[in-house]
Structure formats: C-alpha cells, structure tokens
C-alpha cells in the first residue's frame, strides 16, 4: 500500500506544476484516480492549492477539475464528482475571489462551469446561481483583462494604473505566463473546432445537409455563368 503522505505530496506537486496543456491535467487526474481510495485526502489537496497558489495556477487547477470529473465519471468513481458538487462554491470563490484579485479568472470559471454542466456534473440551476454571483465581478474583469493584455508599441494608451487595478498582485512574469497559457488554450480550442472524424466526411455531410435544394433559378444562373465563360474564352 502506498504511503498516504507521499501520495499527497506527489499530487500536490502535480497541482502546483499544472500548465495549459491537456497532458498535465490528464496526468494529474490519472494519478488521483489511481489512488482513489484516498479520494477525500486528495480532494482536500485540491482545495488547499486553490486557496494558496497564484491566480494563474488556480485557473489551471480549475481546468484540471473538469478533466478529473470527466475521468471519474467514465471510470464510475463518483466520489470525486460528489465532493466537487458539494464544494463548487468554495472552488469558484478561490479561483475568482469577489475582491477582484482573480477577475481575470472569471471567464475561466464560466467555461469550466459550462463544461461541467454539459457533462451533467452540475445542475443548470446551480450554474445559474453561480453565474449570478459572477456577474457582479464583470466590471473588475474588464479592467484586469486590459492589464493582462499586451500593449502595442505604437499605442498611445498609457499602461494600466497598477495602484488601483486588481492585477497589481501579478508580477510581470506571471502576466507573461498567463498570456502564453491563454494563447495555448485558444490554439487547442481552434484545433478542436476544425477536428474531423476518421472518415473525414463529417464536414462535407454537414454542409450537404445544410444546403438548400437546387431550383430553376440555380440552373439559370449556372447557364449564364457557362455562357460568360465561353465568351471570355473566345475573346482571348
């Protein structure tokens, strides 16, 4: 039997070193399910790291939670799911605190909540209730996102006022890290949008189903185009 202290320390280290890649989240989720007999202890590790680490790391842990719940459902170990359902408000408050210090994470919370609802981890009413609380933090989110966004060298806009902006708690390294991680996630999102099945015909079939029936007007337009092409060829 594995030493509980060692399992906890290894899992904590994995949470602390999560990044924007799917592999890092899946690796940590596999580890948690491997030691599912210690699920309560590992769940407490997640809560502790959410409340102790940087806002960037908290965003990564939020994405990890979705992977963990998804894997737990597929492996029919629902204790992780039930504990996350119980503590979801505590999780949200840690990732996007109401004081504005984690305003840049509000979008992260919304995306993960939508994913958890889609996977039937959270009820729609629960998500709506949490969303009502997040809406009050939108004003702070706008200012913080402007602080996290790179400024063009030709821009005449002065740098954000770090004395009043909630992003003042992020140093330059953390801001650059967050920008790179967001870019990586956006890249993966675009890749998943354009992903096709093994047969490669899914996109064609979708466009075919959405296309309207060919009518007499369509034939008329096609004939006119053909005549124009023939005339153009004769002129040349």
C-alpha positions as a printed NumPy array, in Angstrom:
array([[  0.   ,   0.   ,   0.   ],
       [  1.308,   3.441,  -0.944],
       [  2.307,   5.836,   1.788],
       [ -0.523,   8.401,   2.179],
       [  1.901,  11.234,   2.924],
       [  3.943,  10.506,  -0.214],
       [  0.798,  10.283,  -2.37 ],
       [ -0.405,  13.602,  -1.026],
       [  2.959,  15.276,  -1.628],
       [  3.243,  13.961,  -5.2  ],
       [ -0.311,  15.026,  -6.021],
       [  0.276,  18.47 ,  -4.509],
       [  3.393,  18.846,  -6.651],
       [  1.432,  17.931,  -9.783],
       [ -1.224,  20.518,  -8.978],
       [  1.428,  23.183,  -8.405],
       [  3.036,  22.473, -11.789],
       [ -0.108,  22.297, -13.921],
       [  0.035,  24.258, -17.164],
       [ -2.193,  24.924, -20.179],
       [ -1.522,  21.527, -21.782],
       [ -4.151,  18.823, -21.63 ],
       [ -1.481,  16.249, -20.797],
       [ -0.607,  17.857, -17.471],
       [ -4.268,  17.866, -16.374],
       [ -4.838,  14.302, -17.562],
       [ -1.699,  13.091, -15.817],
       [ -2.823,  14.598, -12.5  ],
       [ -6.346,  13.205, -12.975],
       [ -4.993,   9.711, -13.691],
       [ -2.865,   9.942, -10.558],
       [ -5.866,  10.925,  -8.429],
       [ -7.919,   8.026,  -9.777],
       [ -5.031,   5.634,  -9.302],
       [ -5.199,   6.397,  -5.571],
       [ -8.967,   6.754,  -5.414],
       [ -9.044,   5.074,  -2.012],
       [ -7.567,   8.343,  -0.703],
       [-10.081,  10.494,  -2.586],
       [-11.087,  12.65 ,   0.387],
       [ -7.478,  13.474,   1.171],
       [ -6.716,  14.269,  -2.484],
       [ -9.817,  16.424,  -2.732],
       [ -8.618,  18.413,   0.265],
       [ -5.307,  18.913,  -1.582],
       [ -7.192,  20.482,  -4.492],
       [ -8.978,  22.923,  -2.186],
       [ -5.766,  23.813,  -0.354],
       [ -3.85 ,  24.526,  -3.562],
       [ -6.725,  26.618,  -4.907],
       [ -6.531,  28.836,  -1.855],
       [ -2.732,  29.061,  -1.579],
       [ -1.335,  29.402,  -5.103],
       [ -1.16 ,  32.188,  -7.685],
       [ -4.186,  33.148,  -9.733],
       [ -2.584,  31.618, -12.833],
       [ -2.192,  28.284, -11.072],
       [ -5.753,  28.455,  -9.771],
       [ -7.005,  28.83 , -13.342],
       [ -5.03 ,  25.731, -14.354],
       [ -6.476,  23.782, -11.427],
       [ -9.964,  24.878, -12.463],
       [ -9.455,  23.344, -15.898],
       [ -7.983,  20.24 , -14.238],
       [-11.169,  19.818, -12.177],
       [-13.171,  19.376, -15.372],
       [-10.775,  16.648, -16.559],
       [-10.915,  14.923, -13.166],
       [-14.717,  14.866, -13.046],
       [-14.894,  13.622, -16.635],
       [-12.475,  10.757, -15.972],
       [-14.134,   9.922, -12.66 ],
       [-17.482,   9.565, -14.406],
       [-16.019,   7.344, -17.124],
       [-14.364,   5.127, -14.511],
       [-17.52 ,   5.156, -12.386],
       [-15.796,   6.584,  -9.327],
       [-18.312,   9.272,  -8.471],
       [-16.949,  10.252,  -5.07 ],
       [-14.718,  12.878,  -6.703],
       [-17.753,  14.237,  -8.542],
       [-19.917,  14.368,  -5.423],
       [-17.241,  16.156,  -3.401],
       [-16.763,  18.694,  -6.184],
       [-20.522,  19.266,  -6.35 ],
       [-20.524,  19.883,  -2.615],
       [-17.607,  22.35 ,  -2.67 ],
       [-18.118,  24.05 ,  -6.041],
       [-18.925,  27.431,  -4.434],
       [-15.708,  27.281,  -2.414],
       [-13.823,  26.418,  -5.606],
       [-15.326,  29.332,  -7.546],
       [-14.605,  31.795,  -4.723],
       [-10.975,  30.65 ,  -4.664],
       [-10.454,  30.876,  -8.438],
       [-12.288,  34.19 ,  -8.894],
       [-12.481,  35.936,  -5.494],
       [-15.075,  38.643,  -5.007],
       [-12.364,  41.173,  -4.063],
       [-11.335,  41.355,  -7.718],
       [ -7.876,  39.83 ,  -7.277],
       [ -8.844,  36.994,  -9.608],
       [-11.054,  38.908, -12.011],
       [ -9.072,  37.594, -14.975],
       [-10.257,  34.095, -13.999],
       [-13.969,  34.828, -14.315],
       [-14.028,  33.637, -17.94 ],
       [-12.151,  30.512, -16.912],
       [-14.754,  29.747, -14.263],
       [-17.588,  30.25 , -16.736],
       [-16.029,  27.949, -19.323],
       [-15.416,  25.18 , -16.813],
       [-18.89 ,  25.527, -15.29 ],
       [-20.4  ,  25.213, -18.758],
       [-18.318,  22.084, -19.341],
       [-19.345,  20.57 , -16.007],
       [-22.996,  21.282, -16.77 ],
       [-22.656,  19.679, -20.188],
       [-21.144,  16.581, -18.548],
       [-24.028,  16.512, -16.018],
       [-21.687,  17.157, -13.108],
       [-23.563,  20.342, -12.18 ],
       [-27.251,  21.089, -12.488],
       [-28.337,  24.028, -14.683],
       [-29.887,  25.745, -11.633],
       [-26.578,  25.529,  -9.778],
       [-24.693,  27.064, -12.695],
       [-27.27 ,  29.871, -12.972],
       [-26.927,  30.62 ,  -9.273],
       [-23.139,  30.815,  -9.529],
       [-23.389,  32.881, -12.703],
       [-25.475,  35.456, -10.85 ],
       [-22.618,  35.924,  -8.399],
       [-20.024,  36.114, -11.174],
       [-21.966,  38.833, -12.968],
       [-21.19 ,  41.204, -10.102],
       [-17.463,  40.801, -10.826],
       [-17.629,  41.686, -14.531],
       [-16.675,  45.324, -14.018],
       [-13.453,  44.297, -12.318],
       [-12.837,  41.724, -15.035],
       [-12.746,  44.331, -17.795],
       [-10.043,  46.376, -16.081],
       [ -7.957,  43.359, -15.169],
       [ -8.04 ,  41.9  , -18.674],
       [ -6.718,  45.183, -20.034],
       [ -3.809,  44.905, -17.622],
       [ -3.066,  41.36 , -18.742],
       [ -3.237,  42.175, -22.464],
       [ -0.024,  43.07 , -24.316],
       [  0.118,  46.738, -25.416],
       [  1.187,  47.551, -28.945],
       [  4.459,  49.509, -29.185],
       [  2.687,  52.103, -31.349],
       [ -0.192,  52.509, -28.936],
       [ -0.623,  55.884, -27.273],
       [ -2.534,  54.295, -24.427],
       [ -0.742,  54.635, -21.071],
       [ -0.037,  51.477, -19.077],
       [ -2.745,  50.351, -16.625],
       [ -2.766,  52.018, -13.242],
       [ -1.325,  49.261, -11.127],
       [ -2.107,  51.134,  -7.933],
       [ -5.842,  50.751,  -8.394],
       [ -6.092,  47.735, -10.674],
       [ -6.664,  44.302,  -9.098],
       [ -3.986,  42.92 , -11.413],
       [ -1.352,  44.702,  -9.324],
       [ -0.869,  41.433,  -7.466],
       [  0.511,  39.841, -10.615],
       [  4.143,  40.489, -11.412],
       [  5.471,  40.756, -14.962],
       [  6.471,  37.092, -15.132],
       [  3.013,  35.932, -14.052],
       [  1.338,  38.194, -16.619],
       [  3.536,  36.872, -19.425],
       [  2.915,  33.303, -18.29 ],
       [ -0.837,  33.862, -18.271],
       [ -0.798,  35.364, -21.772],
       [  1.128,  32.365, -23.131],
       [ -1.173,  29.866, -21.408],
       [ -4.278,  31.608, -22.739],
       [ -2.793,  31.524, -26.243],
       [ -2.143,  27.807, -25.889],
       [ -5.727,  27.153, -24.79 ],
       [ -7.141,  29.251, -27.633],
       [ -4.97 ,  27.299, -30.074],
       [ -6.311,  23.991, -28.763],
       [ -9.859,  25.334, -28.964],
       [ -9.41 ,  26.227, -32.632],
       [ -7.94 ,  22.796, -33.31 ],
       [-10.92 ,  21.075, -31.702],
       [-13.343,  23.195, -33.739],
       [-11.736,  22.066, -37.013],
       [-11.212,  18.476, -35.945],
       [-12.869,  15.91 , -38.239],
       [-13.706,  12.264, -37.813],
       [-11.613,   9.362, -39.063],
       [-13.565,   9.105, -42.322],
       [-13.076,  12.836, -42.997],
       [-16.602,  13.194, -44.406],
       [-18.289,  14.806, -41.418],
       [-17.812,  18.382, -42.613],
       [-18.993,  17.521, -46.141],
       [-22.12 ,  15.797, -44.852],
       [-22.937,  18.719, -42.587],
       [-22.635,  21.23 , -45.432],
       [-24.654,  18.941, -47.708],
       [-27.47 ,  18.698, -45.163],
       [-27.486,  22.465, -44.662],
       [-27.505,  23.272, -48.392],
       [-30.848,  24.153, -49.978],
       [-32.406,  22.216, -52.859],
       [-31.377,  23.225, -56.405],
       [-34.166,  25.163, -58.141],
       [-34.799,  26.574, -61.603],
       [-33.096,  29.848, -60.659],
       [-29.926,  27.972, -59.772],
       [-29.886,  26.262, -63.166],
       [-30.432,  29.606, -64.878],
       [-27.523,  31.216, -63.038],
       [-25.295,  28.254, -63.888],
       [-26.159,  28.515, -67.595],
       [-25.425,  32.263, -67.612],
       [-22.05 ,  31.634, -65.976],
       [-21.254,  28.984, -68.585],
       [-22.094,  31.359, -71.444],
       [-19.916,  34.108, -69.938],
       [-17.007,  31.691, -69.628],
       [-17.361,  30.608, -73.252],
       [-17.471,  34.245, -74.457],
       [-14.445,  35.122, -72.378],
       [-12.574,  32.164, -73.862],
       [-13.399,  33.225, -77.425],
       [-12.226,  36.803, -76.771],
       [ -8.88 ,  35.564, -75.511]])
